[in-house]
Amino acid sequence: MDSEADVIISWRFGFLLRMRDGLKASERGIPIKYQLHMLEEAYRLGDT
C-alpha cells in the first residue's frame, strides 16, 4: 500500500481486520481505528 495516511478509519469491522493484517505484513506503522472510537476520542478531547 502506498499512502501517506496518518490513520485508517472505517465503520466496517471486517475491513479493519483485513487492513490490520495487511499492514502488519508490510510493517507499516499506520494506526487502524473504528470510527466510533475516533468519535469518542474527539468528544473526550473537546471536553478539556
C-alpha positions as protocol buffer text, in pm:
chain_id: "A"
residue {
  index: 1
  type: MET
  ca { x: 0 y: 0 z: 0 }
}
residue {
  index: 2
  type: ASP
  ca { x: 140 y: 337 z: -98 }
}
residue {
  index: 3
  type: SER
  ca { x: -22 y: 603 z: 120 }
}
residue {
  index: 4
  type: GLU
  ca { x: 79 y: 895 z: 335 }
}
residue {
  index: 5
  type: ALA
  ca { x: -222 y: 845 z: 564 }
}
residue {
  index: 6
  type: ASP
  ca { x: -176 y: 911 z: 935 }
}
residue {
  index: 7
  type: VAL
  ca { x: -463 y: 681 z: 1034 }
}
residue {
  index: 8
  type: ILE
  ca { x: -714 y: 447 z: 868 }
}
residue {
  index: 9
  type: ILE
  ca { x: -1074 y: 481 z: 989 }
}
residue {
  index: 10
  type: SER
  ca { x: -1374 y: 268 z: 891 }
}
residue {
  index: 11
  type: TRP
  ca { x: -1721 y: 167 z: 1009 }
}
residue {
  index: 12
  type: ARG
  ca { x: -1674 y: -185 z: 870 }
}
residue {
  index: 13
  type: PHE
  ca { x: -1507 y: -405 z: 1129 }
}
residue {
  index: 14
  type: GLY
  ca { x: -1422 y: -680 z: 877 }
}
residue {
  index: 15
  type: PHE
  ca { x: -1241 y: -425 z: 660 }
}
residue {
  index: 16
  type: LEU
  ca { x: -1042 y: -307 z: 961 }
}
residue {
  index: 17
  type: LEU
  ca { x: -930 y: -663 z: 1037 }
}
residue {
  index: 18
  type: ARG
  ca { x: -815 y: -721 z: 679 }
}
residue {
  index: 19
  type: MET
  ca { x: -631 y: -386 z: 670 }
}
residue {
  index: 20
  type: ARG
  ca { x: -468 y: -456 z: 1007 }
}
residue {
  index: 21
  type: ASP
  ca { x: -340 y: -792 z: 887 }
}
residue {
  index: 22
  type: GLY
  ca { x: -214 y: -644 z: 560 }
}
residue {
  index: 23
  type: LEU
  ca { x: -37 y: -356 z: 731 }
}
residue {
  index: 24
  type: LYS
  ca { x: 127 y: -591 z: 983 }
}
residue {
  index: 25
  type: ALA
  ca { x: 261 y: -794 z: 692 }
}
residue {
  index: 26
  type: SER
  ca { x: 405 y: -482 z: 529 }
}
residue {
  index: 27
  type: GLU
  ca { x: 527 y: -340 z: 863 }
}
residue {
  index: 28
  type: ARG
  ca { x: 365 y: 0 z: 803 }
}
residue {
  index: 29
  type: GLY
  ca { x: 303 y: 193 z: 1124 }
}
residue {
  index: 30
  type: ILE
  ca { x: -38 y: 334 z: 1028 }
}
residue {
  index: 31
  type: PRO
  ca { x: -292 y: 303 z: 1313 }
}
residue {
  index: 32
  type: ILE
  ca { x: -627 y: 148 z: 1221 }
}
residue {
  index: 33
  type: LYS
  ca { x: -930 y: 264 z: 1420 }
}
residue {
  index: 34
  type: TYR
  ca { x: -1301 y: 202 z: 1429 }
}
residue {
  index: 35
  type: GLN
  ca { x: -1493 y: 523 z: 1356 }
}
residue {
  index: 36
  type: LEU
  ca { x: -1690 y: 516 z: 1682 }
}
residue {
  index: 37
  type: HIS
  ca { x: -1363 y: 506 z: 1878 }
}
residue {
  index: 38
  type: MET
  ca { x: -1239 y: 812 z: 1686 }
}
residue {
  index: 39
  type: LEU
  ca { x: -1561 y: 998 z: 1767 }
}
residue {
  index: 40
  type: GLU
  ca { x: -1522 y: 906 z: 2134 }
}
residue {
  index: 41
  type: GLU
  ca { x: -1165 y: 1040 z: 2133 }
}
residue {
  index: 42
  type: ALA
  ca { x: -1274 y: 1362 z: 1961 }
}
residue {
  index: 43
  type: TYR
  ca { x: -1553 y: 1426 z: 2214 }
}
residue {
  index: 44
  type: ARG
  ca { x: -1318 y: 1349 z: 2502 }
}
residue {
  index: 45
  type: LEU
  ca { x: -1060 y: 1597 z: 2369 }
}
residue {
  index: 46
  type: GLY
  ca { x: -1334 y: 1858 z: 2321 }
}
residue {
  index: 47
  type: ASP
  ca { x: -1426 y: 1837 z: 2691 }
}
residue {
  index: 48
  type: THR
  ca { x: -1083 y: 1954 z: 2807 }
}
